[in-house]
Amino acid sequence: MKSPRRLAGALVASMLFITAASAAEKTARLSELDAFWSEVSRAVKQGDFAAYSATCDAEAVLVSGTKKVSYPLGKALARWKKEFDDTKSGARESSVTFRFSQRLGDESTAHETGIFLYSFKQGDGEVQNEYFHLEALLIKKEGKWKTVMEYQKAPATEAEWKALE
């Protein structure tokens, strides 16, 4: 029979192993998600509509807090396609950047909370910046992260954006 001291030591060692394993899992998940958001940013900057669409699940939903509506993200994609085409042709410059305040999940699900900055310039016009509070729900399907819900909650301020640096 093991002594209580040896049992406690084994329990502590097991807990440390589990904690280290979950920290490694979290690091790997966040690295994958960072790559996902980098791909979203790249697709927007290059006007790569096919690549952007590929980051969205076929059943994804867009929620607009300002308009108080939700609808299939596919409808929003159809509306945004012209902006992608204009960016690809050089008639428009577009970019999107993300900063997060909370990142929850496991190996196959993620709930990301933060702000995105969408910047664009049409022709010779001035650059316009739009900051928006965002919640995104993602799932991992066949090894790839996909957005299943994008909740554009409300406009954010530049100060709120900078606070997430």
Residue pairs with C-beta under 8 A, 6 or more apart in sequence:
2 10
25 106
25 107
29 105
29 106
29 107
29 110
30 103
32 140
32 145
33 103
33 105
33 110
33 112
33 138
33 145
36 55
36 138
36 145
37 98
39 51
39 55
40 52
40 55
40 96
40 98
41 95
41 96
41 97
41 98
42 48
42 51
43 49
43 51
43 52
43 55
44 52
44 84
44 87
44 94
44 95
44 96
44 118
45 87
45 94
45 95
45 96
46 87
46 88
47 84
47 85
47 86
47 87
47 88
47 89
47 92
47 94
48 84
48 88
49 77
49 81
49 84
49 85
49 88
52 77
52 84
53 77
55 145
55 146
55 147
56 73
56 74
56 77
56 146
56 147
57 139
57 141
57 146
57 147
57 148
58 74
59 72
59 148
60 72
60 73
60 74
60 146
60 147
60 148
60 149
60 150
61 70
61 71
61 72
61 73
61 148
61 149
61 150
62 70
62 71
62 72
62 73
62 75
62 76
62 149
62 150
62 152
63 69
63 70
63 149
63 150
63 151
63 152
64 70
64 152
65 133
65 151
65 152
65 153
65 154
66 152
66 154
66 155
73 147
73 150
83 92
83 94
83 120
84 94
86 92
86 122
87 93
87 94
91 122
91 123
92 120
92 121
92 122
92 123
93 119
93 120
93 121
93 127
94 118
94 119
94 120
95 118
95 119
95 120
96 116
96 117
96 118
96 119
97 116
97 117
97 119
98 112
98 114
98 115
98 116
98 117
98 134
99 114
99 115
99 116
99 117
99 161
99 164
99 165
100 112
100 113
100 114
100 164
101 113
101 114
101 115
101 164
102 111
102 112
102 113
102 114
103 110
103 111
103 112
103 113
104 110
104 111
104 112
105 111
105 138
107 140
108 139
108 140
109 137
109 138
109 139
109 140
110 136
110 137
110 138
110 139
110 140
110 145
111 135
111 136
111 137
111 138
112 134
112 135
112 136
112 138
113 134
113 135
114 133
114 134
114 164
115 131
115 132
115 133
115 134
115 156
115 160
115 161
115 164
116 131
116 132
116 134
117 129
117 130
117 131
117 161
118 129
118 130
118 132
119 127
119 128
119 129
119 130
120 127
120 128
121 127
121 128
129 158
130 155
131 155
131 156
131 157
131 158
131 160
131 161
132 152
132 153
132 154
132 155
132 156
133 152
133 153
133 154
133 155
133 156
133 160
134 150
134 151
134 152
134 153
135 149
135 150
135 151
135 153
136 147
136 149
136 150
136 151
137 147
137 148
137 149
137 151
138 145
138 146
138 147
138 148
139 145
139 146
139 148
140 146
